[in-house]
Amino acid sequence: MPAAYGKLYIKDANGIVNQIIPETYISSTEYVGATSNTNGTAGLVPPAMTYQKDKFLRGDGSWAESSSEQLDLQFLKGINLSLRSAAGLTLQDASKSLTALIDESENVLKSYGQTSPQNVVISTANAESLINDNADFICTNDALNSTSATIQGKTVDLDNVQLNSAWITVTANDAINIDNLQFSGRTDKAVTHSNFTMQLNSNGYIKLINSSLVQTTGNGYNSISIGLNGTMAPKGVLIDNCAFGNLANNGIEIFRVANNGIITISNCTFNNMSNPIRISNTNNVKMTLNLINCTFDNIEHGPNNDYAGIIICQDSTSNSADAVAANNLFAPDKITINVSNCYGYNGVKIVRPASMSEILGSRSCDNPLLYIYADRGGIVSYNATKYPSVNIYDESPIDLYNENVVALSGSAIDLSQGRTFTKTISANTTFTITNAPAGKMTVFTLGLTNGGAYTVTWPNSVSWNGGNEPELVEEGVNILTFTTLDGGTHWYAGMTFSS
């Protein structure tokens, strides 16, 4: 910015003006942000555009989301990539994608606002020392024996912790990060008077990996309980490479999540229990549950068994049969469940049946996937308007972290060529979409450069988020995402980025 004329107001330490310099020549330069190699220089702040009104000025001189918002996006991006991987878009191996997801979420959780790390010992610390909503608690190489503990902070990390016939409540506003937790013994409800081995409560993110919660006998009750405290609802949950077993009830119960919350359970084993996973959706919100590479063996199974099913959707909040129907907590527009490469009772792979009524709400098959149970009214018979939207993918997942990008020379989007496309618009363009796999959910991404410089026409099968086509930029990039649930008959599209 060039030099300018202006007035200077000088205040003392008490904020009182003691000198006023009238119209004076002021030399002004723009603020220069820091880089990895050089320090920044002082100057005038760069102007913010209207679309940047909720952003913050970074040290590098750019306007960006707050750190917590960026972490939200990172975590959700990782989870959604895992979900897209589970969709069976190609026959590539899933291990790289899942590994990258776990590594990314671990980095997110470990860096989530940890400003005051504090090492604690849960086995000997008194209750008061483990409750501080501003603290970042870290507990490593500790053991809790035949008792209970409560730890509550801004973030909580548990690493290599042993629970010996013990139970614990962990509450963190930002994030809970648990790695290599090992349980031994048993936590019978009659003895502990508790509904859980671990209760986890957070408004941010919860991650549990590389852990075993297998009990010695079959009388344990709910290994993991999420959102039981009645107020906190996590945005995302990742449970990976964990074992659950010998329980009289659920392995994982999820009472509540935030709206559009995502729960991913991957590479886990469940053995000797009824209803390994319980969902309550107490907050009556939209949520997604991803089950990837999991086995469910020696569980309650059918036929003619009221407790048969891998997932129980339990309405425990509606106080009458009429309220159950009115709240409709598990309707397909609220709950989406994605299953990829999972095995049920007796090692039978879970595959999509001819009719979903064969495995949803069914008492007549050996391996029912899910049923709805209402405390006021009992089992809810299958009805497509009451049961979740369930997608079962039989193919091996794609490695989206190394997916090829197809540069379009024309206007034909051929899904046999890939799932990520780019196109620079240099003339009026009419797109076509072909070769969507029949009977599959398919997602693809299209990056357009200078899309607003010419007229772009879309197939009639495309419906846009909000009912209106997005406004494309004349100079710059737009990223568009397209989803079909019926093999390409209908496409649902929206813009995810614009520059």
Secondary structure, DSSP 8 states (H G I E B T S, - for coil): ---EEEEEEEE-TTS-EEEEEEEEEE---B-B---SSS--B--B-----GGGTT-EE-TTS-EE--HHHHHHHHHHHHHHHHHHHHT-SSS--SHHHHHHHHHHHHHHHHTSS--SEEE--TTT--GGGGB-TT-EEEEEEEEEESSEEEEEEEEEEEEEEEEES-EEEEEEEEEEEEES-EEES--BHHHH--S-SEEEEESSEEEEEEEEEE-SSTTB--SEEESTTSS---SEEEEEEEEEESBSS-SEEE----TTEEEEEES-EEEEES-SEEE--TT---EEEEEES-EEEEE---SS-TT--SEEEEE-S--SHHHHHHH-TT-TTTEEEEEES-B-GGG-B----SSGGGTBS-SSSSS--EEEEETTTEEE---TTTS-EEEEE-S----GGG---EE-SSSEEETTS-SEEEEE--S-EE-EEE---TTS-EEEEEEEESGGGS-EE--TTEEEGGGS-----SSSEEEEEEEESSTTSSEEEEEEEE-
